[in-house]
Amino acid sequence: MKRRDLLKAGLLGGAGTMTALVARAGAARASDCAPRGTGDLGLVVERATGSVLIVETTGRSMLARIEGLGDLSHASAVFSRDERYAYVFGRDGGLTQIDLLGARIAKRIVQAGNAIGGAISDDGRLIAVSNYEPGGVRVFDAATLEPVVDIPAECGLPKLSKTVGLVDAPGRRFVYTLYDGGQIWMADFSGADLKSPRITRFADVGKLPYDAGITTDGRHYVAGLFGEDGLVHLDLWAESPKPRRVMSGYGRGEAPLPVYKMPHLEGWAMMGDRFLLPAIGRHELLAVDAASFSDIGRVAMHGQPIFAVSRPDGRHAWVNFAHPRNDTIEVVDAMSLKVIHTLRPGPAVLHMEFTPRGHEVWVSVRDADRVDVYDTQTFAKLAELPARKPSGILFTARAHRIGQ
Protein backbone atom coordinates (compact mmCIF):
# COMPACT_ATOMS: atom_id res chain seq x y z
CA MET A 1 0.00 0.00 0.00
CA LYS A 2 1.14 3.55 -0.66
CA ARG A 3 1.66 5.91 2.26
CA ARG A 4 -1.51 7.87 1.51
CA ASP A 5 -3.48 4.60 1.47
CA LEU A 6 -2.01 3.60 4.81
CA LEU A 7 -2.95 6.99 6.23
CA LYS A 8 -6.51 6.63 4.96
CA ALA A 9 -6.70 3.17 6.52
CA GLY A 10 -5.49 4.52 9.85
CA LEU A 11 -2.47 2.22 9.89
CA LEU A 12 0.25 4.83 9.71
CA GLY A 13 1.07 8.01 11.60
CA GLY A 14 -0.85 10.04 14.20
CA ALA A 15 -1.91 9.36 17.78
CA GLY A 16 -4.63 6.93 16.68
CA THR A 17 -2.26 4.55 14.91
CA MET A 18 -1.73 2.13 17.78
CA THR A 19 -5.43 2.19 18.64
CA ALA A 20 -6.32 1.27 15.08
CA LEU A 21 -3.77 -1.51 14.99
CA VAL A 22 -4.98 -2.94 18.29
CA ALA A 23 -8.59 -2.73 17.14
CA ARG A 24 -7.82 -4.60 13.94
CA ALA A 25 -5.77 -7.20 15.75
CA GLY A 26 -8.62 -7.71 18.20
CA ALA A 27 -11.08 -8.05 15.33
CA ALA A 28 -8.86 -10.63 13.69
CA ARG A 29 -8.63 -12.66 16.87
CA ALA A 30 -12.38 -12.47 17.33
CA SER A 31 -12.94 -13.75 13.80
CA ASP A 32 -10.71 -16.73 14.56
CA CYS A 33 -12.87 -17.72 17.53
CA ALA A 34 -15.66 -20.22 17.13
CA PRO A 35 -19.13 -18.62 16.93
CA ARG A 36 -21.15 -18.82 20.12
CA GLY A 37 -24.83 -18.68 20.87
CA THR A 38 -26.41 -16.52 23.51
CA GLY A 39 -28.78 -19.03 25.09
CA ASP A 40 -26.53 -19.80 28.04
CA LEU A 41 -25.28 -16.27 28.70
CA GLY A 42 -26.20 -14.03 31.60
CA LEU A 43 -25.24 -11.11 33.80
CA VAL A 44 -24.11 -10.86 37.39
CA VAL A 45 -24.52 -7.37 38.86
CA GLU A 46 -21.60 -6.12 40.94
CA ARG A 47 -23.52 -3.55 42.92
CA ALA A 48 -20.67 -1.77 44.74
CA THR A 49 -18.46 -1.11 41.71
CA GLY A 50 -20.95 -0.20 38.96
CA SER A 51 -19.95 -3.22 36.92
CA VAL A 52 -21.49 -6.42 35.57
CA LEU A 53 -20.03 -9.81 34.73
CA ILE A 54 -20.96 -11.64 31.55
CA VAL A 55 -21.16 -15.32 32.44
CA GLU A 56 -21.98 -18.56 30.65
CA THR A 57 -23.82 -21.36 32.40
CA THR A 58 -22.64 -24.38 30.38
CA GLY A 59 -19.11 -24.15 31.72
CA ARG A 60 -20.03 -22.09 34.79
CA SER A 61 -17.48 -19.41 33.93
CA MET A 62 -17.02 -15.65 33.70
CA LEU A 63 -16.38 -14.32 30.19
CA ALA A 64 -15.94 -10.59 30.78
CA ARG A 65 -16.38 -7.70 33.20
CA ILE A 66 -18.08 -4.53 31.93
CA GLU A 67 -17.49 -1.36 33.98
CA GLY A 68 -18.89 2.16 33.97
CA LEU A 69 -22.59 1.44 34.58
CA GLY A 70 -23.09 3.92 37.43
CA ASP A 71 -25.10 3.19 40.59
CA LEU A 72 -26.17 -0.47 40.54
CA SER A 73 -27.34 -0.64 44.16
CA HIS A 74 -30.80 -1.68 42.99
CA ALA A 75 -30.15 -2.80 39.43
CA SER A 76 -32.15 -5.08 37.18
CA ALA A 77 -31.97 -6.05 33.52
CA VAL A 78 -33.98 -7.39 30.60
CA PHE A 79 -32.83 -8.92 27.33
CA SER A 80 -33.58 -8.31 23.67
CA ARG A 81 -35.66 -10.86 21.79
CA ASP A 82 -32.60 -12.23 20.01
CA GLU A 83 -30.70 -12.37 23.34
CA ARG A 84 -27.84 -10.34 21.84
CA TYR A 85 -28.30 -7.34 24.12
CA ALA A 86 -29.00 -6.72 27.79
CA TYR A 87 -30.60 -3.53 29.06
CA VAL A 88 -29.46 -2.64 32.57
CA PHE A 89 -31.51 -0.26 34.73
CA GLY A 90 -29.43 1.56 37.38
CA ARG A 91 -30.62 3.32 40.50
CA ASP A 92 -29.10 6.58 39.27
CA GLY A 93 -31.44 6.60 36.26
CA GLY A 94 -28.88 5.03 33.97
CA LEU A 95 -30.11 2.87 31.08
CA THR A 96 -27.29 0.86 29.55
CA GLN A 97 -27.42 -1.40 26.50
CA ILE A 98 -24.77 -4.12 26.69
CA ASP A 99 -23.62 -6.15 23.71
CA LEU A 100 -23.26 -9.63 25.23
CA LEU A 101 -21.27 -11.05 22.32
CA GLY A 102 -19.04 -8.00 21.94
CA ALA A 103 -18.63 -7.73 25.75
CA ARG A 104 -19.03 -3.96 25.64
CA ILE A 105 -21.38 -1.11 26.34
CA ALA A 106 -23.26 -0.44 23.11
CA LYS A 107 -25.19 2.63 24.30
CA ARG A 108 -25.79 4.36 27.63
CA ILE A 109 -28.00 7.25 28.74
CA VAL A 110 -29.00 8.71 32.10
CA GLN A 111 -32.73 9.20 31.72
CA ALA A 112 -33.83 10.17 35.26
CA GLY A 113 -32.57 10.97 38.75
CA ASN A 114 -33.68 7.78 40.50
CA ALA A 115 -34.93 4.67 38.69
CA ILE A 116 -36.27 1.38 40.02
CA GLY A 117 -36.39 -1.05 37.09
CA GLY A 118 -37.77 -1.54 33.64
CA ALA A 119 -39.24 -3.83 31.00
CA ILE A 120 -39.07 -4.57 27.28
CA SER A 121 -42.18 -4.85 25.11
CA ASP A 122 -43.23 -8.23 23.78
CA ASP A 123 -42.13 -7.31 20.25
CA GLY A 124 -38.76 -6.07 21.50
CA ARG A 125 -39.21 -2.55 20.11
CA LEU A 126 -39.67 -0.54 23.31
CA ILE A 127 -37.84 -0.21 26.61
CA ALA A 128 -39.80 1.27 29.53
CA VAL A 129 -38.17 2.56 32.71
CA SER A 130 -39.92 3.05 36.04
CA ASN A 131 -38.76 6.15 37.91
CA TYR A 132 -38.90 7.48 41.44
CA GLU A 133 -37.50 10.87 40.48
CA PRO A 134 -39.16 12.31 38.56
CA GLY A 135 -42.09 10.01 39.12
CA GLY A 136 -43.44 8.26 36.07
CA VAL A 137 -42.42 5.96 33.23
CA ARG A 138 -40.21 6.87 30.30
CA VAL A 139 -40.20 4.81 27.13
CA PHE A 140 -37.32 4.47 24.65
CA ASP A 141 -36.60 2.90 21.29
CA ALA A 142 -34.83 -0.38 22.06
CA ALA A 143 -32.45 -0.12 19.11
CA THR A 144 -31.30 3.47 19.57
CA LEU A 145 -32.32 4.41 23.14
CA GLU A 146 -33.89 7.52 21.64
CA PRO A 147 -36.84 8.83 23.72
CA VAL A 148 -40.29 7.80 22.56
CA VAL A 149 -42.60 9.23 25.24
CA ASP A 150 -42.61 10.41 28.85
CA ILE A 151 -45.62 9.40 31.01
CA PRO A 152 -45.58 11.50 34.21
CA ALA A 153 -47.33 9.87 37.19
CA GLU A 154 -49.73 12.72 37.82
CA CYS A 155 -52.43 11.60 40.24
CA GLY A 156 -53.64 14.68 42.12
CA LEU A 157 -50.75 14.84 44.59
CA PRO A 158 -48.46 17.85 45.08
CA LYS A 159 -45.72 15.99 43.23
CA LEU A 160 -45.44 13.07 40.83
CA SER A 161 -45.85 9.61 42.33
CA LYS A 162 -43.07 7.06 42.45
CA THR A 163 -43.71 4.23 40.02
CA VAL A 164 -42.83 0.61 40.66
CA GLY A 165 -43.90 -2.92 39.71
CA LEU A 166 -43.35 -2.28 35.99
CA VAL A 167 -43.92 -5.35 33.77
CA ASP A 168 -44.56 -6.01 30.11
CA ALA A 169 -47.88 -7.52 29.09
CA PRO A 170 -48.97 -9.04 25.74
CA GLY A 171 -50.02 -6.59 23.03
CA ARG A 172 -47.14 -4.13 23.47
CA ARG A 173 -48.43 -3.00 26.86
CA PHE A 174 -46.77 -2.04 30.13
CA VAL A 175 -48.44 -2.24 33.55
CA TYR A 176 -47.16 -0.56 36.71
CA THR A 177 -48.20 0.84 40.08
CA LEU A 178 -48.13 4.34 41.53
CA TYR A 179 -46.71 3.90 45.02
CA ASP A 180 -47.81 7.27 46.42
CA GLY A 181 -51.01 7.51 44.44
CA GLY A 182 -52.49 4.07 45.20
CA GLN A 183 -53.17 3.36 41.53
CA ILE A 184 -52.33 0.91 38.73
CA TRP A 185 -51.73 2.24 35.23
CA MET A 186 -51.59 0.38 31.93
CA ALA A 187 -49.87 1.96 28.92
CA ASP A 188 -50.97 0.44 25.59
CA PHE A 189 -48.59 1.00 22.66
CA SER A 190 -50.41 -1.23 20.17
CA GLY A 191 -51.46 1.74 18.03
CA ALA A 192 -49.51 3.17 15.13
CA ASP A 193 -48.47 6.33 16.99
CA LEU A 194 -46.03 5.24 19.69
CA LYS A 195 -45.86 8.78 21.05
CA SER A 196 -49.54 8.64 22.01
CA PRO A 197 -50.13 5.45 24.00
CA ARG A 198 -53.55 4.72 25.45
CA ILE A 199 -53.34 5.05 29.25
CA THR A 200 -55.84 3.20 31.44
CA ARG A 201 -55.88 4.26 35.10
CA PHE A 202 -57.18 2.06 37.91
CA ALA A 203 -57.72 4.08 41.09
CA ASP A 204 -58.18 3.12 44.75
CA VAL A 205 -56.26 -0.13 44.55
CA GLY A 206 -54.98 0.07 48.15
CA LYS A 207 -52.37 1.83 50.25
CA LEU A 208 -48.83 2.05 48.90
CA PRO A 209 -48.67 -0.62 46.18
CA TYR A 210 -44.95 -1.32 46.38
CA ASP A 211 -44.20 -4.05 43.86
CA ALA A 212 -45.95 -6.40 41.49
CA GLY A 213 -45.67 -9.41 39.24
CA ILE A 214 -47.49 -10.87 36.27
CA THR A 215 -48.22 -14.52 35.57
CA THR A 216 -46.40 -16.20 32.70
CA ASP A 217 -49.58 -16.28 30.58
CA GLY A 218 -49.88 -12.50 30.87
CA ARG A 219 -53.27 -12.68 32.51
CA HIS A 220 -52.93 -11.88 36.23
CA TYR A 221 -51.18 -8.76 37.53
CA VAL A 222 -50.81 -8.84 41.31
CA ALA A 223 -49.41 -6.00 43.43
CA GLY A 224 -48.42 -6.10 47.07
CA LEU A 225 -49.65 -3.39 49.43
CA PHE A 226 -47.14 -1.99 51.89
CA GLY A 227 -49.70 0.20 53.64
CA GLU A 228 -52.11 -2.61 54.51
CA ASP A 229 -52.32 -6.38 54.81
CA GLY A 230 -53.37 -7.69 51.44
CA LEU A 231 -52.80 -7.71 47.70
CA VAL A 232 -54.57 -6.26 44.71
CA HIS A 233 -55.34 -8.36 41.62
CA LEU A 234 -56.05 -7.26 38.06
CA ASP A 235 -57.33 -9.75 35.46
CA LEU A 236 -55.95 -8.46 32.16
CA TRP A 237 -58.05 -10.93 30.15
CA ALA A 238 -61.30 -9.39 31.36
CA GLU A 239 -63.18 -7.23 28.88
CA SER A 240 -63.18 -4.42 31.44
CA PRO A 241 -60.47 -5.21 34.01
CA LYS A 242 -61.23 -4.09 37.55
CA PRO A 243 -58.85 -4.26 40.51
CA ARG A 244 -59.99 -6.35 43.45
CA ARG A 245 -58.47 -6.87 46.86
CA VAL A 246 -57.31 -10.37 47.69
CA MET A 247 -55.80 -11.87 50.83
CA SER A 248 -57.11 -8.87 52.78
CA GLY A 249 -56.11 -8.89 56.42
CA TYR A 250 -53.79 -11.89 56.11
CA GLY A 251 -51.91 -10.69 59.21
CA ARG A 252 -54.96 -9.68 61.24
CA GLY A 253 -54.46 -10.08 64.97
CA GLU A 254 -50.68 -10.38 64.70
CA ALA A 255 -48.12 -7.71 65.55
CA PRO A 256 -46.04 -7.07 62.41
CA LEU A 257 -42.27 -7.24 62.69
CA PRO A 258 -39.95 -4.42 61.58
CA VAL A 259 -39.42 -4.64 57.83
CA TYR A 260 -35.67 -4.75 57.18
CA LYS A 261 -35.98 -5.12 53.40
CA MET A 262 -38.97 -4.90 51.12
CA PRO A 263 -39.92 -8.27 49.63
CA HIS A 264 -40.03 -8.57 45.85
CA LEU A 265 -43.18 -9.85 44.21
CA GLU A 266 -41.52 -10.18 40.82
CA GLY A 267 -39.72 -13.10 42.44
CA TRP A 268 -42.92 -14.91 43.40
CA ALA A 269 -43.12 -18.66 42.98
CA MET A 270 -45.72 -20.02 40.54
CA MET A 271 -46.08 -23.69 41.44
CA GLY A 272 -48.76 -25.53 39.51
CA ASP A 273 -52.13 -24.44 40.86
CA ARG A 274 -50.73 -22.11 43.53
CA PHE A 275 -48.49 -19.15 44.19
CA LEU A 276 -46.08 -18.63 47.06
CA LEU A 277 -45.68 -14.96 47.97
CA PRO A 278 -43.56 -13.23 50.64
CA ALA A 279 -45.58 -11.87 53.58
CA ILE A 280 -44.52 -8.37 54.62
CA GLY A 281 -43.07 -8.19 58.12
CA ARG A 282 -43.62 -11.90 58.81
CA HIS A 283 -41.58 -15.08 58.87
CA GLU A 284 -43.82 -16.85 56.38
CA LEU A 285 -44.90 -17.31 52.81
CA LEU A 286 -48.50 -16.90 51.71
CA ALA A 287 -49.89 -19.84 49.72
CA VAL A 288 -52.48 -18.51 47.26
CA ASP A 289 -54.80 -20.46 44.95
CA ALA A 290 -53.85 -19.50 41.36
CA ALA A 291 -57.46 -19.57 40.11
CA SER A 292 -59.41 -17.90 42.91
CA PHE A 293 -56.60 -15.98 44.62
CA SER A 294 -57.86 -17.25 47.96
CA ASP A 295 -55.73 -18.07 50.99
CA ILE A 296 -54.87 -21.79 51.05
CA GLY A 297 -52.21 -21.80 53.74
CA ARG A 298 -48.98 -20.45 55.14
CA VAL A 299 -45.43 -21.75 55.15
CA ALA A 300 -43.40 -20.96 58.27
CA MET A 301 -39.95 -19.70 57.28
CA HIS A 302 -36.54 -19.02 58.77
CA GLY A 303 -36.92 -15.23 58.45
CA GLN A 304 -38.65 -12.51 56.44
CA PRO A 305 -38.70 -13.76 52.82
CA ILE A 306 -37.36 -11.49 50.07
CA PHE A 307 -37.48 -13.67 46.95
CA ALA A 308 -39.50 -16.85 46.57
CA VAL A 309 -38.30 -18.14 43.21
CA SER A 310 -39.86 -21.15 41.54
CA ARG A 311 -37.69 -23.74 39.85
CA PRO A 312 -38.78 -23.73 36.18
CA ASP A 313 -40.76 -26.97 36.57
CA GLY A 314 -42.65 -25.47 39.53
CA ARG A 315 -41.93 -28.32 41.95
CA HIS A 316 -39.71 -26.39 44.38
CA ALA A 317 -39.35 -22.77 45.46
CA TRP A 318 -36.04 -21.40 46.70
CA VAL A 319 -36.41 -18.64 49.27
CA ASN A 320 -33.91 -16.11 50.67
CA PHE A 321 -34.33 -13.72 53.59
CA ALA A 322 -33.86 -10.20 54.90
CA HIS A 323 -31.18 -9.06 57.31
CA PRO A 324 -30.20 -10.27 59.90
CA ARG A 325 -31.07 -13.82 58.76
CA ASN A 326 -29.80 -13.43 55.23
CA ASP A 327 -27.18 -16.18 55.21
CA THR A 328 -29.78 -18.88 54.56
CA ILE A 329 -31.84 -20.37 51.73
CA GLU A 330 -34.83 -22.63 52.34
CA VAL A 331 -36.34 -24.91 49.69
CA VAL A 332 -40.13 -25.39 49.79
CA ASP A 333 -41.93 -28.32 48.18
CA ALA A 334 -45.01 -27.44 46.10
CA MET A 335 -47.01 -30.50 47.08
CA SER A 336 -46.56 -30.50 50.85
CA LEU A 337 -45.92 -26.74 51.32
CA LYS A 338 -43.11 -27.68 53.69
CA VAL A 339 -39.43 -26.76 53.87
CA ILE A 340 -37.52 -29.80 52.61
CA HIS A 341 -33.95 -28.48 52.61
CA THR A 342 -31.87 -25.67 54.13
CA LEU A 343 -28.61 -24.23 52.81
CA ARG A 344 -26.34 -21.63 54.37
CA PRO A 345 -24.23 -20.25 51.53
CA GLY A 346 -22.84 -17.33 53.56
CA PRO A 347 -23.43 -13.69 54.48
CA ALA A 348 -26.00 -11.68 52.50
CA VAL A 349 -27.61 -14.04 50.01
CA LEU A 350 -29.25 -11.51 47.69
CA HIS A 351 -30.47 -13.29 44.59
CA MET A 352 -31.08 -16.65 42.94
CA GLU A 353 -31.46 -17.50 39.26
CA PHE A 354 -32.14 -20.87 37.66
CA THR A 355 -30.62 -22.15 34.46
CA PRO A 356 -33.23 -22.45 31.68
CA ARG A 357 -34.31 -26.01 32.47
CA GLY A 358 -33.76 -25.62 36.20
CA HIS A 359 -31.06 -28.23 36.71
CA GLU A 360 -28.83 -25.67 38.46
CA VAL A 361 -29.30 -22.46 40.43
CA TRP A 362 -26.84 -19.58 40.76
CA VAL A 363 -26.78 -17.73 44.09
CA SER A 364 -25.18 -14.36 44.84
CA VAL A 365 -23.44 -14.21 48.23
CA ARG A 366 -22.69 -10.51 48.45
CA ASP A 367 -20.57 -10.24 51.58
CA ALA A 368 -18.43 -13.24 50.60
CA ASP A 369 -17.75 -11.71 47.15
CA ARG A 370 -18.78 -14.77 45.22
CA VAL A 371 -21.51 -16.57 43.28
CA ASP A 372 -22.31 -20.18 44.17
CA VAL A 373 -23.78 -22.76 41.80
CA TYR A 374 -25.92 -25.61 43.17
CA ASP A 375 -27.41 -28.77 41.74
CA THR A 376 -31.17 -28.42 42.27
CA GLN A 377 -31.76 -32.16 42.67
CA THR A 378 -28.98 -33.06 45.12
CA PHE A 379 -28.41 -29.54 46.57
CA ALA A 380 -24.67 -30.11 46.18
CA LYS A 381 -22.49 -27.08 45.51
CA LEU A 382 -20.94 -27.41 42.05
CA ALA A 383 -18.89 -24.24 41.63
CA GLU A 384 -17.88 -20.87 43.04
CA LEU A 385 -17.19 -17.77 40.95
CA PRO A 386 -15.47 -14.67 42.39
CA ALA A 387 -17.52 -11.46 42.06
CA ARG A 388 -17.40 -8.00 43.62
CA LYS A 389 -20.37 -7.63 45.96
CA PRO A 390 -22.72 -9.52 43.62
CA SER A 391 -26.47 -8.97 43.76
CA GLY A 392 -28.77 -9.60 40.79
CA ILE A 393 -28.19 -12.59 38.52
CA LEU A 394 -30.07 -12.63 35.22
CA PHE A 395 -29.91 -15.19 32.41
CA THR A 396 -30.90 -14.73 28.78
CA ALA A 397 -33.61 -17.36 29.15
CA ARG A 398 -35.62 -14.46 30.65
CA ALA A 399 -35.84 -12.94 27.15
CA HIS A 400 -38.84 -15.14 26.38
CA ARG A 401 -40.76 -14.71 29.62
CA ILE A 402 -43.73 -12.41 29.99
CA GLY A 403 -43.03 -9.83 32.67
CA GLN A 404 -39.34 -10.60 32.49
Sequence and secondary structure as in RCSB ss.txt:
>XXXX:A:sequence
MKRRDLLKAGLLGGAGTMTALVARAGAARASDCAPRGTGDLGLVVERATGSVLIVETTGRSMLARIEGLGDLSHA
SAVFSRDERYAYVFGRDGGLTQIDLLGARIAKRIVQAGNAIGGAISDDGRLIAVSNYEPGGVRVFDAATLEPVVD
IPAECGLPKLSKTVGLVDAPGRRFVYTLYDGGQIWMADFSGADLKSPRITRFADVGKLPYDAGITTDGRHYVAGL
FGEDGLVHLDLWAESPKPRRVMSGYGRGEAPLPVYKMPHLEGWAMMGDRFLLPAIGRHELLAVDAASFSDIGRVA
MHGQPIFAVSRPDGRHAWVNFAHPRNDTIEVVDAMSLKVIHTLRPGPAVLHMEFTPRGHEVWVSVRDADRVDVYD
TQTFAKLAELPARKPSGILFTARAHRIGQ
>XXXX:A:secstr
  HHHHHHHT SSSTTHHHHHHHHHHHHHHHHS    STTEEEEEETTTTEEEEEETTTTEEEEEE      TT 
EEEE TTSSEEEEE TTSEEEEEETTTTEEEEEEE  SEEEEEEE TTS EEEEEEEETTEEEEEETTT  EEEE
EE  SSSSS   EEEEEEETTTEEEEEETTTTEEEEEE  SS TTS EEEEE    S EEEEEE TTS EEEEEE
SSSS EEEEETTSSS   EEESTTTTTTS     SS   GGG EEETTEEEEE TTSSEEEEEETTT  EEEEEE
 SS EEEEEE TTSSEEEEEE TTSTT EEEEETTT SEEEEE   S EEEEEE TTSSEEEEEEGGGTEEEEEE
TTT  EEEEEE SSEEEEEEGGGGGSTT 
